[in-house]
Amino acid sequence: MKRILLCAAVFLSAATVSVFAQYKEKTAYSDLYDSETVSALKAHVSYLASEEMKGRAAGSSGEKAAALYLGNIFSKYGVDLLSVKDGDLFGIKKADGDTLTSRNVIGFIQGNDKKLRSHYVVIGARLDNLGENTLTVDGKVRDRIYYGANGNASGVAILAELARMLSTNSALIGRSVLLIGFGASQNSFAGSWYFLNRAFSDVGNIDAMIDLDMLGTGDSGFYAYTSSNADMNGIINSLSGTLQPVKPEIITQEPFPSDHRTFYAKKIPSVLFTTGKYPEYDTEKDVPSILDYDMMEDELEYIYNFSISLLNGSGPMFDPSAVKKQRYVSEKNVYGYFDCDQRPEFLGSADPTAFMKKWVYHYLKYPQEAVRNGIQGRVLVDFIIDKNGDVKNAKVVRSVDPLLDAEALRVVNASPRWRPGRVLGKKVDAEMTITIEFKLTKEKTFGIKK
C-alpha cells in the first residue's frame, strides 16, 4: 500500500483528552491499587459503553463516536492512521432500500525487517454492538440500551492498549502491523469484508489475523480458536512453555462467529482470542462493572507476546483442510448457515437478504396495538432449515415486546420450503439467525396508519 509511508501522525486534541477523562469510572478506594494499564482499560470501556454511545449500533452516531475515539487514541499512542480520524467510510444496503453508513478505523505500524516489512499482520476488534430499542412496560415507554461493555468494548480497549505497546516497542517487530476497529461487524462482518475486498489493495501480503472479541469475563476461561491451524497452535504451545501471566486454552469448536471468518474466506490464517459468551451477553446488563480488568491486563500481555512471535516468525500457513474439518456444528448435529458447502437457498438465492426482502418484509404485519403504543425495535430470530427444506424450531433469541416477537415468529414459521443446505454433498440441517426490524414512521408502517 503506497500511501503507508505518506501517513502523518495525528495528535490527540485537548477536547478528546477531556472526553477520555470524563468517562473514566468513578474513583473507588480499590482503584487506588490499579496499574496504569488497568486504569486505561477502565477508561476506554467506560467511554465506549457509556449511555451517551447508545449501544454503538452500526451506522449510528455512537459507532461514529467510537471510531473517532479509537482513531484519536491511535494517534495519541504514536500509531499512523491509514483512515481519517473517524474511519474509512463504506455503505451497506438495508432491507428497506436505505443505505447504512459505517466505518473502519485503520492504524499502521511499519515493520523493521527488510524482508518482512512488506507483509502484514492484522489485529482487529469490532466497534459496534446492538444499539438500543424502545419498548413499553406497564404503559410507559422507555429506551433499552445494549451497552456492550464486554461485547465488544473489552476487545477495543485491549486493541487500543496493544497499539500503545507495539508502538512503544516498534523496533522489535519485523512485519508491519494493521490495527483495525471494524464497523458493522454485527451486519455479517461488513467492515472486515469491505477492508479485504474493497479498501486494501495488498491483501495477498497479509500473513495472519488476530481477532479480539469479548475478552472481559476471564473468570470463565481464556480461549484461542484457530480452526486447528497447526502453525497458529504451534506459536500458542511454544508460548505456553514460557513464563506468561495467563495462557489460553486452544479450542476446536468455534465459540461464536466474528470477523476472523472473513479472513478465513481469503485463506488468511487467523486466531480468535476470547473469554467466550457470558450471562449478560446481548442484554442491557452488559455494563462496565461486570468486567475483570486485572484479567484483561494479563490477557493483553499474553496477546502482546503472541503478536511479537507472529510478527517475527516464518509465518503461519493456511490449512484449508483444517478449516473444513472444524466448521461449526451444534450439539444436535445442526450446521451453521455459513458453514455449509452449499448454503440453503430461498427462491433460488443463497443470500439471506433474499429471504428478508421477498418474504419477511413483504408479509410482515405491524401489530396495530404496537403502533398505537409506539413500540418498535429489532427482534432476533433463530431457526433451522431442515434436510427437507422446511423451517422449524423458530425461537426469539432477543426480544423487544411480546407483540413484535409473536409477529416475527409468525412470518418466519409461515415460510415456504427452502432448498436445503449441503455438506460434502449430503443434505443437512442448517441453523440461521435473522434480525427483523420493526420501525415506525410518521405516516405509516407496513400499511398501518398511525
C-alpha positions in Angstrom: 0.0 0.0 0.0 1.9 3.0 -1.3 0.2 5.6 0.9 1.5 3.9 4.0 4.8 5.9 4.0 2.9 9.2 3.4 0.8 8.9 6.5 1.5 11.5 9.2 0.8 11.0 12.9 -2.3 12.9 14.1 -2.1 14.0 17.7 -4.9 13.8 20.3 -6.8 17.0 20.7 -7.4 18.7 24.1 -11.1 18.0 23.6 -10.6 14.3 23.2 -8.4 14.2 26.3 -11.2 15.8 28.3 -13.7 13.2 26.9 -11.2 10.4 27.8 -11.1 11.7 31.4 -14.8 12.4 31.6 -15.7 8.7 31.1 -13.1 7.2 33.4 -15.0 5.3 36.0 -15.8 7.0 39.3 -12.8 6.6 41.6 -13.3 4.0 44.4 -10.9 3.0 47.2 -10.0 -0.2 45.3 -9.0 1.9 42.2 -6.0 3.2 44.1 -4.3 -0.1 43.5 -4.9 -0.2 39.8 -2.0 -0.2 37.5 -1.7 2.4 34.7 -2.8 -0.3 32.2 -5.9 -1.2 34.2 -6.8 2.4 34.6 -6.5 2.9 30.8 -8.6 -0.2 30.1 -11.3 1.1 32.5 -11.3 4.5 30.8 -11.7 3.0 27.4 -14.5 0.7 28.3 -16.3 3.4 30.4 -16.4 5.7 27.4 -17.3 3.1 24.8 -20.0 1.5 26.9 -21.4 4.8 28.2 -25.1 5.8 28.0 -24.2 8.5 25.5 -23.0 5.9 23.0 -26.4 4.4 22.8 -25.0 0.9 22.3 -22.9 1.8 19.2 -25.3 0.3 16.6 -23.8 0.0 13.1 -24.2 3.3 11.3 -25.2 5.2 14.4 -23.7 8.4 15.9 -22.5 6.1 18.8 -20.5 3.9 16.4 -19.1 7.0 14.7 -18.0 8.4 18.1 -16.4 5.1 19.0 -14.5 5.2 15.7 -13.3 8.8 16.3 -12.3 7.9 19.8 -10.2 4.9 18.7 -8.6 7.0 15.9 -7.6 9.6 18.4 -6.2 7.0 20.8 -4.1 5.5 18.0 -2.7 9.0 17.2 -2.0 9.6 20.9 0.0 6.4 21.1 2.1 7.3 18.0 0.3 5.0 15.5 -0.1 6.3 12.0 -3.6 6.4 10.6 -4.5 5.0 7.1 -8.0 6.3 7.5 -9.3 9.7 8.6 -9.8 10.1 12.3 -13.4 8.9 12.3 -12.8 6.0 9.9 -12.8 4.8 6.3 -16.5 5.1 5.2 -18.4 2.4 3.5 -22.1 1.8 2.8 -24.5 -1.2 3.3 -27.8 -1.6 1.5 -30.5 -2.3 4.1 -33.6 -4.5 3.5 -35.8 -1.4 3.2 -33.6 0.0 0.4 -31.9 2.7 2.6 -28.1 2.8 2.9 -26.4 2.3 6.3 -23.1 4.2 6.5 -20.4 2.6 8.7 -16.6 3.0 9.0 -13.3 1.2 9.7 -10.5 2.8 11.7 -7.1 1.6 10.5 -3.8 2.2 12.3 -0.4 1.3 10.9 3.0 0.5 12.4 5.8 -0.1 10.0 7.9 -3.3 10.4 11.7 -3.1 10.5 12.8 -6.3 8.8 13.8 -5.7 5.2 12.3 -9.0 4.0 9.2 -9.0 6.2 8.1 -5.3 6.4 6.1 -5.5 3.2 4.0 -8.2 4.8 1.3 -7.6 7.4 -0.4 -8.9 10.5 -3.9 -7.6 11.0 -5.1 -7.2 14.6 -8.8 -6.3 14.8 -11.8 -5.8 17.1 -15.4 -4.9 16.2 -16.5 -1.4 17.1 -20.3 -1.9 17.0 -22.8 -3.5 19.3 -26.6 -3.9 19.2 -27.6 -0.3 19.8 -30.9 0.4 21.5 -34.6 -0.1 21.1 -37.8 1.3 22.6 -40.4 -0.8 24.5 -43.5 -0.2 26.5 -43.6 -1.5 30.1 -46.9 -1.1 32.0 -48.0 1.6 29.5 -44.7 3.6 29.9 -42.3 3.9 27.0 -38.6 3.5 27.8 -35.4 3.1 26.0 -33.3 -0.1 26.4 -29.6 0.3 25.6 -27.3 -2.7 24.9 -24.2 -1.1 26.3 -21.8 -3.8 25.1 -19.1 -3.4 27.7 -17.8 -6.9 27.1 -19.3 -7.1 23.6 -17.1 -5.5 22.4 -15.7 -2.5 24.3 -13.4 -5.0 26.0 -11.8 -6.1 22.7 -11.5 -2.5 21.5 -9.9 -1.5 24.8 -7.3 -4.3 24.5 -6.7 -3.3 20.9 -6.0 0.3 22.0 -3.5 -0.7 24.7 -1.9 -3.3 22.4 -1.4 -0.4 19.9 0.5 1.5 22.6 2.7 -1.5 23.5 3.5 -2.3 19.9 4.2 1.4 19.0 6.5 1.8 22.0 8.4 -1.3 21.1 8.2 -0.9 17.3 11.9 -1.6 16.9 11.2 -5.2 17.9 8.7 -6.0 15.1 9.6 -7.5 11.7 6.3 -7.5 9.8 4.1 -4.4 9.6 1.0 -4.2 11.7 -2.5 -3.1 10.7 -4.6 -2.3 13.8 -8.3 -2.1 12.8 -11.5 -1.2 14.5 -14.1 -2.9 12.3 -17.5 -1.2 11.7 -20.8 -3.0 11.1 -19.5 -6.4 12.3 -22.9 -7.2 13.6 -24.1 -6.8 9.9 -22.5 -10.0 8.6 -19.0 -8.7 9.3 -19.4 -6.0 6.7 -16.4 -3.9 7.9 -13.9 -6.7 7.6 -15.4 -7.8 4.2 -15.1 -4.2 2.9 -11.5 -3.9 4.1 -10.5 -7.2 2.4 -12.5 -6.8 -0.8 -12.6 -3.1 -1.5 -10.3 -0.9 0.6 -6.9 -2.7 0.9 -5.0 -3.5 -2.3 -2.3 -5.6 -0.8 -4.4 -8.4 0.7 -2.0 -11.1 -0.7 0.7 -9.9 1.7 -1.5 -10.3 4.8 0.2 -13.2 6.6 -2.2 -13.6 9.6 -5.0 -12.0 11.5 -5.7 -11.7 15.3 -9.4 -11.2 16.3 -10.1 -9.7 19.7 -13.8 -10.2 20.7 -15.4 -10.3 24.2 -12.3 -10.5 26.4 -13.7 -9.1 29.7 -15.0 -12.1 31.6 -11.9 -14.2 32.2 -13.3 -16.0 35.2 -15.0 -18.4 32.8 -11.8 -19.1 30.8 -9.5 -17.6 28.2 -9.6 -19.3 24.8 -7.9 -19.3 21.4 -9.8 -20.6 18.3 -7.5 -21.2 15.3 -9.6 -23.6 13.3 -7.0 -26.1 14.1 -4.3 -24.3 12.2 -1.1 -26.2 13.1 1.2 -23.2 12.8 -1.0 -20.9 15.0 -1.3 -23.7 17.5 2.5 -24.1 17.5 3.0 -20.5 18.4 0.5 -20.8 21.3 2.1 -24.0 22.5 5.6 -22.6 22.4 4.5 -19.6 24.4 2.8 -21.9 26.9 6.3 -23.2 27.7 7.4 -19.7 28.8 6.5 -17.6 31.8 3.2 -15.9 30.9 0.6 -14.2 33.2 -2.2 -16.3 31.6 -2.4 -19.0 28.9 -5.3 -19.6 26.6 -7.0 -22.9 26.0 -7.0 -23.9 22.4 -10.5 -24.9 21.4 -11.6 -26.8 18.2 -15.2 -25.6 18.1 -15.9 -22.0 17.2 -17.4 -20.2 20.2 -19.2 -17.7 18.1 -18.8 -16.1 14.6 -16.7 -12.9 14.3 -14.5 -11.0 11.9 -11.9 -13.8 11.7 -14.3 -15.6 9.4 -13.8 -13.1 6.5 -10.1 -13.7 6.8 -10.5 -17.5 6.6 -12.6 -16.9 3.5 -9.5 -15.2 2.0 -7.3 -18.1 3.1 -5.5 -16.0 5.8 -4.6 -17.9 9.0 -6.5 -16.3 11.9 -6.9 -16.7 15.6 -9.8 -15.5 17.7 -8.9 -14.6 21.3 -11.9 -14.5 23.6 -13.3 -15.3 27.1 -16.4 -16.7 25.4 -20.1 -16.0 25.9 -21.4 -14.9 29.3 -24.7 -14.5 31.2 -25.1 -10.8 30.2 -24.4 -11.5 26.5 -26.6 -9.4 24.2 -28.5 -7.8 27.1 -28.7 -4.4 28.7 -26.8 -5.8 31.7 -23.6 -5.9 29.7 -22.1 -2.9 31.6 -18.5 -1.9 32.6 -18.9 -3.3 36.2 -19.1 -6.9 35.0 -15.6 -6.9 33.6 -12.5 -8.3 35.2 -9.9 -5.6 34.4 -7.0 -7.3 36.1 -7.6 -10.4 34.0 -7.8 -8.2 30.9 -4.4 -6.8 31.7 -3.0 -10.4 31.8 -4.7 -11.2 28.5 -3.2 -8.1 27.0 0.3 -9.1 28.0 -0.1 -12.5 26.6 -1.6 -11.2 23.3 1.3 -8.8 23.0 3.8 -11.6 23.4 1.9 -13.7 20.9 1.8 -10.8 18.4 5.6 -10.3 18.7 6.1 -14.0 18.0 3.8 -13.9 15.0 5.3 -10.7 13.6 8.8 -12.1 13.7 8.3 -15.8 12.8 8.4 -17.5 9.5 4.6 -17.0 9.1 1.7 -19.5 9.5 0.5 -21.4 6.5 -3.2 -21.6 5.7 -4.6 -25.1 6.0 -8.0 -25.4 4.1 -8.5 -29.0 5.2 -8.3 -28.0 8.9 -10.9 -25.2 8.3 -13.2 -27.6 6.6 -13.0 -30.1 9.4 -13.6 -27.5 12.1 -16.8 -26.0 10.7 -19.4 -25.0 13.3 -21.7 -27.9 14.3 -24.1 -27.7 17.2 -24.6 -30.5 19.7 -27.7 -31.6 17.8 -25.7 -32.0 14.6 -27.0 -28.8 13.1 -24.6 -26.9 10.9 -24.2 -23.1 10.9 -25.7 -21.5 7.8 -22.4 -20.1 6.6 -20.6 -23.4 7.3 -22.5 -25.3 4.6 -20.6 -26.1 1.4 -23.9 -25.2 -0.3 -25.9 -22.8 1.8 -29.7 -23.2 2.0 -31.4 -21.2 -0.8 -34.7 -19.3 -0.7 -36.4 -18.9 -4.0 -33.1 -19.7 -5.8 -30.8 -17.4 -3.7 -28.3 -18.3 -1.0 -28.2 -14.6 0.1 -30.1 -14.2 3.4 -31.3 -10.8 2.2 -33.5 -12.5 -0.4 -35.5 -14.1 2.4 -35.8 -10.8 4.1 -36.9 -8.8 1.0 -39.0 -11.4 -0.8 -40.7 -12.9 2.3 -40.2 -11.4 5.7 -40.7 -7.7 4.9 -43.3 -8.4 2.2 -45.6 -10.3 4.5 -44.8 -8.8 7.9 -47.8 -7.0 9.5 -47.0 -4.4 12.2 -49.4 -5.2 15.1 -51.9 -2.3 15.5 -51.6 -2.3 19.3 -47.8 -1.9 18.9 -48.3 1.0 16.5 -50.7 2.7 19.0 -48.2 2.3 21.9 -45.2 3.4 19.8 -43.4 0.0 20.2 -40.5 -0.6 17.8 -37.2 -2.3 17.7 -35.3 -5.3 16.3 -36.3 -8.9 17.1 -33.6 -11.6 16.7 -35.0 -14.9 15.5 -33.1 -18.2 15.3 -34.5 -21.1 13.2 -33.5 -24.3 11.5 -33.8 -25.2 7.8 -34.0 -29.0 7.9 -32.9 -31.6 5.3 -36.3 -31.3 3.6 -36.0 -27.5 3.3 -38.7 -26.9 6.0 -38.4 -24.1 8.6 -38.7 -25.4 12.1 -37.7 -24.6 15.7 -38.1 -20.9 15.3 -37.4 -19.0 18.5 -36.8 -15.5 19.6 -33.3 -15.1 21.0 -33.5 -11.3 21.6 -36.9 -10.0 22.5 -38.4 -6.5 22.1 -42.0 -6.9 23.1 -44.4 -9.9 23.0 -46.5 -8.3 20.2 -43.5 -7.9 17.9 -42.0 -11.2 19.0 -45.2 -13.0 18.0 -45.4 -11.4 14.6 -41.7 -12.1 13.9 -42.3 -15.8 14.7 -45.5 -15.9 12.6 -43.9 -14.7 9.4 -40.8 -17.0 9.8 -42.9 -20.1 10.6 -45.0 -19.4 7.5 -42.0 -19.5 5.2 -42.3 -21.6 2.0 -39.9 -24.5 1.6 -36.2 -23.8 1.0 -33.6 -25.7 -0.9 -31.7 -27.4 2.0 -28.0 -26.8 2.6 -25.4 -29.5 1.9 -22.1 -30.5 3.4 -19.8 -32.9 1.5 -22.7 -33.4 -0.9 -25.2 -34.5 1.7 -28.3 -32.6 2.8 -28.0 -31.2 6.4 -30.0 -29.3 8.9 -28.8 -25.7 8.9 -29.3 -23.0 11.6 -29.9 -19.4 10.7 -30.3 -16.2 12.7 -32.0 -13.1 11.3 -32.8 -9.6 12.7 -36.4 -8.4 11.9 -36.7 -4.6 12.4 -40.0 -3.0 13.3 -39.7 0.7 12.7 -42.4 3.3 13.0 -42.6 6.2 10.6 -44.6 9.4 10.8 -47.2 8.3 8.2 -47.4 4.6 8.2 -45.6 1.3 8.9 -46.3 -1.8 6.9 -49.6 -0.2 5.7 -50.9 0.7 9.1 -51.5 4.4 9.7 -50.6 5.8 13.0 
